[in-house]
Amino acid sequence: MSRIVVLIAALLMAACGGEKTASDSKSAASASEKVSNGETATSAAAEKVAEAAPEPIDPERAYRPCAVCHSVADPNTPKGKIQLAGPNLFGIYGAKAAQQEGFAYSQAMRDAGITWNDENLDAYIERPSTFIRGNRMAYVGERNPDKRAAIIEYLKAQK
């Protein structure tokens, strides 16, 4: 049994590295050709850094974990009337906290008196339990500031 667990763990760790594609091999080959053809190693290094730069985070994709509990559908539509575990976040950006009609907010959220702007959303998404102590959101938070920024960008567009 323990051998199976070790094998599965090894396979998962190997998968984390991602797959090499033919274009990755061609890029590496062209970089080494340039260096061997007399171009400086600095330009090859710069090319590798550019290749290693992280892809921009897709806001809709960043929001997907939130969608388990929060809808962003217009509340005036049938889809927007469906109540999930958390409040509907349609139009949340720029709104006061705990204002959605029909949702049972915690007393802490009702008393928070905040407006959902970039700064407040960022702090709340990063660590909900410490930003508004006593709120009921059962989410530990998102530590990656780029993902938080993408989620906020997505929420801004939901109006």
C-alpha positions in Angstrom: 0.0 0.0 0.0 2.8 2.4 0.9 4.5 1.7 -2.4 1.4 2.8 -4.3 1.2 6.0 -2.3 4.9 6.7 -3.0 4.4 6.0 -6.7 1.3 8.3 -6.9 3.2 11.0 -5.1 6.2 10.7 -7.4 3.9 10.8 -10.5 2.1 13.9 -9.2 5.5 15.6 -8.4 6.7 14.8 -11.9 3.5 16.3 -13.4 4.0 19.6 -11.6 6.9 20.4 -13.9 4.6 20.7 -16.9 5.0 19.2 -20.3 7.8 20.1 -22.7 6.5 21.0 -26.1 8.1 21.0 -29.5 8.1 24.8 -29.4 10.0 24.8 -26.1 12.7 22.6 -27.6 12.9 24.9 -30.7 13.2 28.0 -28.6 16.0 26.5 -26.6 17.7 25.3 -29.8 17.4 28.8 -31.4 18.8 30.4 -28.3 21.8 28.1 -28.3 22.3 28.7 -32.1 22.4 32.4 -31.5 25.1 32.1 -28.9 27.2 29.8 -31.0 26.8 32.2 -34.1 28.6 34.9 -32.2 25.7 36.7 -30.5 26.3 37.6 -26.9 25.2 35.3 -24.1 23.4 38.2 -22.6 20.8 38.3 -25.3 20.3 34.5 -25.0 19.9 35.0 -21.2 17.4 37.8 -21.8 15.4 35.6 -24.2 15.3 32.9 -21.5 14.0 35.3 -18.9 11.3 36.5 -21.3 10.3 32.9 -21.9 10.2 32.2 -18.1 8.0 35.3 -17.4 4.7 34.1 -16.0 1.6 34.3 -18.2 -0.9 36.9 -17.2 -3.6 35.5 -14.9 -7.0 35.3 -16.6 -9.5 37.1 -14.3 -12.4 34.7 -15.1 -10.2 31.7 -14.3 -8.9 33.3 -11.1 -12.5 33.8 -10.0 -13.5 30.2 -10.6 -12.9 29.0 -7.0 -15.1 31.8 -5.7 -17.9 30.7 -8.1 -18.4 27.6 -5.9 -20.2 29.8 -3.4 -20.8 33.2 -5.2 -22.8 33.9 -8.3 -22.1 37.0 -10.4 -25.3 36.8 -12.4 -27.5 39.8 -12.7 -30.0 39.5 -9.8 -32.8 40.5 -12.1 -32.4 37.4 -14.1 -33.5 33.8 -13.2 -29.9 32.7 -12.9 -29.1 35.7 -10.6 -32.0 34.7 -8.2 -30.4 31.4 -7.4 -29.0 31.6 -3.9 -25.6 29.9 -3.3 -23.8 29.6 0.1 -22.4 33.2 -0.3 -24.0 36.3 -1.5 -24.3 37.2 -5.2 -21.3 39.4 -6.1 -22.9 41.1 -9.2 -22.2 44.8 -8.8 -20.2 44.4 -5.6 -17.4 46.7 -6.6 -18.1 50.1 -5.2 -21.0 48.9 -3.1 -21.3 48.9 0.7 -20.7 45.6 2.5 -23.7 43.5 3.5 -26.3 45.2 1.3 -27.7 42.4 -0.8 -31.3 41.9 0.0 -32.2 38.4 1.1 -28.8 37.2 2.2 -28.2 36.5 5.9 -24.9 38.3 6.6 -23.0 37.9 9.8 -23.3 40.7 12.4 -19.6 41.4 11.8 -20.2 42.0 8.1 -23.3 44.1 8.7 -21.3 46.2 11.2 -18.1 46.5 9.0 -19.3 49.7 7.3 -16.9 49.3 4.4 -17.2 49.9 0.7 -15.8 47.3 -1.6 -12.9 49.1 -3.4 -9.6 47.7 -4.5 -7.9 48.1 -1.1 -10.7 46.5 0.9 -11.4 43.7 -1.6 -7.6 42.9 -1.7 -7.4 42.7 2.1 -10.6 40.6 2.4 -9.7 38.1 -0.4 -6.2 37.8 1.1 -7.4 36.9 4.6 -11.2 37.2 5.2 -11.0 36.0 8.8 -8.7 38.8 9.9 -9.9 41.6 7.7 -13.5 41.4 9.2 -13.2 39.3 12.3 -16.4 37.3 13.0 -17.5 37.0 9.4 -18.7 33.6 8.2 -16.9 33.2 5.0 -15.2 29.8 5.2 -12.3 30.6 2.8 -8.7 30.8 4.1 -7.7 33.4 1.5 -5.6 33.9 -1.5 -1.9 34.7 -0.8 -0.9 35.4 -4.4 -1.3 39.2 -5.0 -1.5 38.7 -8.8 -4.5 36.3 -8.4 -6.2 38.7 -6.0 -5.8 41.5 -8.5 -7.2 39.3 -11.2 -10.2 38.4 -9.1 -10.8 42.1 -8.3 -10.5 42.9 -12.0 -13.2 40.3 -12.7 -15.5 41.6 -10.0 -15.2 45.2 -11.4 -16.5 43.9 -14.7 -19.6 42.3 -13.2 -22.1 45.1 -13.3 
